[in-house]
Amino acid sequence: MANAPKSLFKYVHPDRVDILEKLQIRFTQPSRFNDPFEMLPSLDGLDAKAIDAAEEQVHRKMYLQYALRGGTHRFEEFRKIQAAHNRKAIDELKNPQILKEKTIAKHLKHWDDRVGILSLSAAEKNTPMWAHYAKSHEGFLIEFDPQHSFFSPPGKSPDIDFGILTQVIYSRARPTIDIQATPVLAGLRMLKTKSEKWKNEKEWRVYQLLEQSDAKEPLGNEIVHLYKLPPDCIKRVVVGLRMDFARRARIVRAIEANSSLKNVHVFEAVLDLSLYDLKYVPLAEELYRSIDGLNLRASASLR
């Protein structure tokens, strides 16, 4: 945390104005990220001994259920009988590629069921990120104060810990873990490692336990986990150069309606006339207040 930048930024889809209205923000499960390599390590330790150990573990789990149901065969007898009945499954278990795939899937599910991630960026004016995460500049940017306790709760370790800002490490190779390592130990490196192809995003992350989320909302077949966002950790909001008038007015209204956001400044992105770059200039809030007021009066007159 000592090396955290003065500000961190969140590029946001235009539909997420409710972040400012409700002061809640999503921590996303790893499998929902757009990087297909998220939390998927390279595996080591696939020697004959490891494969035999995996087979032994499967048989012992099966034998425990068998014994609880009153089975009388000893373990070695049971193992021979099961091997004869489940030859195909045993052969698959001894296939290194299948074993890798199953282990990786188990690894991802372990973290997907438990951890949510808030992704932030140290890049203030990243045009590709505006295009990708903010829907081709129709969305907005939220500037955060990394020194706020929301990102560094008292008593937390500055290393990987829940609720603590962690800088992403960019690597050419995927971290390698031993196939027999526990998911918790194996996942610590993966939590903060991404391909160097993403390094232009200058990402920082915060991790939270999903079981501690403040609100849960269904979205199709998944659950969105939301956490309360302290208003004083927000420094500035920048609306995208293609954001429509209605959403701009909605952002102005959301900030003015909440006295705890009175110190949040609203800017807008405009094109630099000389460079392939963006400029952030103060938003003419009075214009959007008047437009919003006209719309409200027009709506009332039509009722």
C-alpha positions in Angstrom: 0.0 0.0 0.0 2.9 2.3 0.6 3.5 2.6 -3.2 -0.1 3.2 -4.1 -0.7 6.1 -6.4 -2.4 9.4 -5.3 -5.6 8.3 -7.2 -7.1 5.2 -8.6 -9.8 5.0 -11.2 -12.8 2.9 -12.1 -14.0 2.9 -15.7 -17.7 2.3 -15.5 -20.5 1.2 -17.9 -23.2 4.0 -18.5 -25.9 1.8 -16.8 -24.1 1.9 -13.5 -25.0 5.4 -12.4 -26.7 3.6 -9.6 -23.2 3.3 -8.0 -23.5 7.0 -7.2 -27.2 6.8 -6.3 -27.0 3.9 -3.9 -23.3 4.1 -3.0 -22.8 0.4 -3.5 -20.2 -1.2 -5.8 -19.8 -4.7 -7.1 -17.0 -7.0 -6.2 -16.9 -9.5 -9.1 -16.2 -13.3 -9.0 -13.1 -14.3 -11.0 -15.0 -16.3 -13.6 -17.0 -13.2 -14.6 -13.9 -11.3 -15.7 -13.1 -10.8 -19.4 -9.7 -12.5 -19.1 -10.1 -16.2 -19.6 -6.9 -16.9 -17.8 -8.2 -15.3 -14.5 -7.2 -17.5 -11.6 -6.1 -20.3 -13.9 -2.5 -21.4 -13.0 -0.1 -23.7 -14.8 0.2 -27.0 -12.9 3.3 -28.9 -11.9 3.8 -32.1 -10.0 2.1 -34.4 -12.6 4.4 -37.4 -12.0 3.3 -41.0 -11.5 3.4 -40.5 -7.7 1.0 -37.5 -7.9 -1.4 -39.4 -10.2 -1.4 -42.4 -7.9 -2.1 -40.2 -4.9 -5.0 -38.6 -6.7 -6.4 -42.1 -7.5 -5.9 -43.1 -3.9 -7.8 -40.0 -2.7 -10.8 -40.8 -4.9 -11.0 -44.4 -3.8 -10.8 -43.4 -0.1 -13.7 -41.0 -0.5 -15.7 -43.7 -2.2 -14.8 -46.2 0.5 -15.8 -43.9 3.3 -19.3 -43.7 1.9 -19.4 -47.5 1.3 -18.3 -48.2 4.9 -20.9 -45.7 6.3 -23.6 -47.7 4.4 -22.5 -50.8 6.2 -20.1 -52.3 3.6 -17.9 -55.1 4.9 -15.0 -55.3 2.4 -11.6 -54.1 3.4 -10.2 -51.1 1.6 -7.9 -53.0 -0.8 -10.7 -55.4 -1.7 -13.1 -52.5 -2.3 -10.5 -50.7 -4.4 -10.0 -53.7 -6.7 -13.8 -54.1 -7.2 -14.2 -50.4 -7.9 -11.3 -50.4 -10.4 -12.9 -53.3 -12.3 -16.3 -51.5 -12.4 -14.9 -48.1 -13.2 -12.0 -48.8 -15.5 -12.9 -45.9 -17.8 -13.0 -43.4 -14.9 -9.7 -44.7 -13.5 -8.0 -44.4 -16.9 -9.3 -40.8 -17.2 -7.9 -40.0 -13.8 -4.5 -41.2 -14.9 -4.7 -39.0 -18.0 -2.5 -36.0 -17.2 -4.5 -33.6 -19.4 -7.9 -34.6 -17.9 -6.4 -34.5 -14.4 -5.1 -31.0 -15.1 -8.4 -29.7 -16.4 -10.3 -31.1 -13.4 -7.8 -29.7 -10.9 -7.9 -26.2 -12.6 -11.7 -26.3 -12.6 -11.8 -27.2 -8.9 -9.2 -24.4 -8.2 -11.3 -21.8 -10.0 -14.6 -22.9 -8.3 -13.0 -22.7 -4.9 -12.2 -19.0 -5.4 -15.3 -18.2 -7.4 -17.6 -19.3 -4.5 -15.7 -17.2 -2.0 -14.0 -14.1 -3.4 -15.1 -10.9 -5.1 -12.7 -8.5 -6.7 -12.9 -4.8 -7.2 -10.6 -3.8 -10.1 -9.2 -0.3 -10.2 -6.6 1.4 -12.5 -3.8 3.9 -12.0 -4.3 5.0 -15.6 -6.3 8.2 -15.6 -6.7 8.7 -19.3 -6.6 5.3 -21.0 -8.5 5.6 -24.2 -8.8 1.8 -24.8 -10.2 1.4 -21.3 -12.7 4.1 -22.0 -13.7 2.2 -25.1 -13.9 -1.2 -23.5 -15.1 -0.8 -19.9 -17.1 2.5 -20.4 -19.0 1.3 -23.5 -17.1 3.4 -26.1 -17.0 6.5 -24.0 -20.7 6.5 -23.1 -19.9 5.6 -19.5 -18.0 7.5 -16.8 -14.9 7.4 -14.6 -14.8 7.4 -10.8 -11.7 8.7 -9.1 -10.9 7.2 -5.7 -8.7 8.2 -2.8 -6.4 5.1 -2.2 -5.5 6.4 1.3 -9.1 6.0 2.4 -9.7 3.3 5.0 -12.1 1.6 2.6 -8.9 0.4 0.8 -6.7 -0.1 3.9 -8.8 -1.1 7.0 -6.9 -0.7 10.3 -5.0 -3.7 11.4 -4.8 -5.4 8.0 -1.5 -6.7 6.6 -0.2 -4.7 3.6 0.4 -8.0 1.7 -2.6 -9.9 0.1 -5.4 -9.6 2.6 -9.1 -9.0 2.3 -10.0 -5.3 2.1 -6.4 -4.2 1.2 -5.3 -2.7 -2.0 -3.0 -5.1 -3.9 -1.0 -4.2 -7.0 -1.3 -6.6 -9.9 1.9 -8.2 -11.1 2.1 -8.7 -14.9 4.0 -11.7 -16.1 4.7 -13.4 -19.4 4.3 -16.9 -17.9 1.4 -18.2 -15.8 2.3 -18.9 -12.2 3.0 -22.5 -11.6 1.5 -24.3 -8.6 1.9 -27.9 -7.4 -1.1 -30.1 -8.3 -1.2 -31.3 -4.7 -1.2 -27.8 -3.1 -4.4 -26.7 -1.4 -6.6 -24.2 -3.3 -6.0 -21.5 -0.7 -2.2 -21.6 -0.9 -2.2 -22.1 -4.6 -4.5 -19.2 -5.2 -2.5 -16.5 -3.4 -0.2 -16.0 -6.3 -3.0 -16.1 -8.9 -4.9 -13.4 -7.0 -2.5 -10.7 -8.1 -1.0 -12.1 -11.3 -2.1 -11.4 -14.9 -0.6 -11.6 -18.4 1.8 -8.8 -19.3 -0.6 -8.2 -22.3 -2.8 -6.3 -19.8 -0.1 -4.2 -18.3 -1.4 -1.0 -19.9 -4.3 -1.1 -17.4 -2.0 -0.6 -14.4 -4.4 -2.5 -12.3 -4.8 -2.5 -8.5 -7.3 -4.8 -6.7 -9.3 -5.1 -3.5 -10.6 -8.6 -2.4 -13.5 -9.3 -0.2 -15.2 -12.4 1.0 -18.5 -12.8 -0.8 -20.2 -14.0 2.3 -19.7 -10.6 3.8 -21.3 -8.6 1.0 -23.9 -6.0 2.0 -26.4 -6.8 -0.7 -27.0 -9.7 -3.2 -28.9 -9.2 -6.4 -29.8 -11.8 -9.0 -28.6 -11.2 -12.6 -29.6 -14.0 -14.9 -28.1 -17.1 -13.6 -25.6 -15.4 -11.3 -25.6 -13.4 -8.1 -24.1 -9.9 -8.0 -22.4 -9.1 -4.7 -22.5 -5.4 -3.6 -20.6 -3.6 -0.9 -21.2 -0.2 0.7 -19.1 2.5 -0.8 -18.1 5.3 1.6 -18.9 8.6 -0.1 -15.8 10.3 1.1 -13.5 7.9 -0.8 -14.8 9.3 -4.1 -12.8 12.4 -5.3 -14.2 13.0 -8.8 -16.5 11.8 -11.5 -15.7 12.2 -15.2 -18.5 11.7 -17.7 -17.6 10.2 -21.0 -17.5 12.4 -24.1 -20.3 10.3 -25.6 -22.5 10.1 -22.5 -26.0 11.2 -23.3 -27.7 14.3 -21.7 -30.1 12.2 -19.5 -27.3 10.3 -17.8 -25.2 13.4 -17.3 -28.2 15.0 -15.6 -28.8 11.9 -13.5 -25.2 12.0 -12.3 -25.5 15.6 -11.4 -28.7 14.9 -9.5 -27.3 11.9 -7.7 -24.4 13.9 -6.4 -26.4 17.0 -5.4 -29.1 14.9 -3.7 -26.5 13.4 -1.3 -24.8 15.9 1.1 -22.1 13.4 1.8 -21.0 13.8 -1.9 -20.8 17.6 -1.7 -17.0 17.5 -2.2 -17.1 15.3 -5.4 -16.3 17.3 -8.5 -17.9 16.4 -11.8 -15.8 16.7 -15.0 -16.4 15.7 -18.6 -14.0 14.2 -21.1 -13.3 16.2 -24.3 -11.0 15.5 -27.2 -7.6 17.2 -27.2 -7.5 19.2 -30.5 -3.8 18.5 -31.1 -3.0 15.1 -29.6 -4.6 11.6 -29.6 -5.6 12.3 -26.0 -8.4 13.3 -23.8 -8.8 16.4 -21.6 -11.0 16.5 -18.4 -12.7 19.8 -17.9 -15.3 20.9 -15.3 -18.9 19.9 -16.4 -21.3 22.8 -16.9 -23.6 21.4 -14.2 -26.0 24.3 -14.4 -26.9 23.3 -18.0 -27.8 19.8 -16.9 -29.7 21.1 -13.9 -31.8 23.2 -16.2 -32.4 20.4 -18.7 -33.3 18.0 -15.9 -35.7 20.6 -14.5 -37.3 21.1 -17.9 -37.7 17.4 -18.3 -39.3 17.0 -14.9 -41.8 19.9 -15.6 -42.6 18.5 -19.0 -43.3 15.1 -17.5 -45.5 16.6 -14.8 -47.5 18.5 -17.4 -48.2 15.3 -19.4 -49.7 13.5 -16.4 
